[in-house]
Amino acid sequence: MLRDALNSAGLGGKFDAVLSVEAAGIFKTSPATYQLALDAFAVPVRDLVFVSSNRWDIAGAAAFGFRSVWVNRTGMRDEYPGLEPVAVVRDLAELT
């Protein structure tokens, strides 16, 4: 499903890995879901940046220790004080 979504968005082949919470057997914001990235890439948390358009997901990732970037396409207000992203962008093009 995730690969199909990436292909549909024209992003197929642009990622080193596509990870799903299905492998953790639990949903976000459980720390086990964020641990999947550390395990997949065998790097410390400080070496990864987590990107999401879901503010609740950014909060969970920040609580886990990720540097997080919120893709806030619609200018939503921040609902999670204390778990701020390191950056807020309007779309993925701003990440380049």
N, C-alpha and C positions, 0 to 999 in steps of 0.2 A: 504494500500500500504506500509506504513512504517513498520508495523508488519511483513508483508511478506518479506520485504527486510532484516529485522533483523533475521528472521527465516532462510532465505536463507544463511546468513552469519554465521549461527551457534550461534547467539547472542540472540535468543529468550529467554525470561524469565530472562534476566540478568539486566533488567532496572526496576526501580520503576514506571516509567511513560514514555510514548512515546507521545511527543507533536508535533503538526503540526500547521503551520501558518494559515491553513484553519480556525482554531478557531478564529483567530484575524481578518480574512477577509481582510488581507493586506499582502504584501510580505516583506521579509527582505530587507533592513536594517531598516525598520520602528521600532521605539522603542516599539510599541504595540506588536510586535512579540516576543521580548525578555522579555517583561512583563509577557507573558504567563507562563514562568518558575517560576517567583516569585509568581504568583497567584496560580499555581498548588502545589507548595511546602510550601507556606505561610512562607517564610523566606526572610530576607533581602538580597540584591544583594551580599553583602560581604561573604555570606555563600554558594554561588554556584560557580562552575567552569564551564565555557563554553568551549566545545571542538568541533572543526570543522577542516575539511581538506580544507575548502574554505577560503582563506585569506581575501576576502571581508567580509565574515561573521564574522571572528575574529575581523576585524576593527569595524564593526557595534556593536558587543557585547562589545568590549572595550570602545567604545564611550558611550554605555549604562551604563557602570560601572562594567561589569563582569570581573573577573580574567579569562583570556582566554588562552587556549592552542591550538596551531596550529599544526595539524598533517600534516607535510610537507613531504609527501612520495617521492616526486621527486626532492627535493632540489631547489624549485622555489625561486626566489629572492623576498624580501619583498617590496611590492609596496605601503605600507601605513605607512610612517614614522609618528610618533606621536601617532599611535594607535597600538602599539606593543603588542604581546601576552606576558604573564608572562613566558611562556616556549614554546619551539618548539621541537617536537618529530618526529621521522621518521615513527612510526606506533603505533597503539593502545596498543601493548604489553608494550611499554615504560611507560604507565600510571600506571601500577601495582606496 
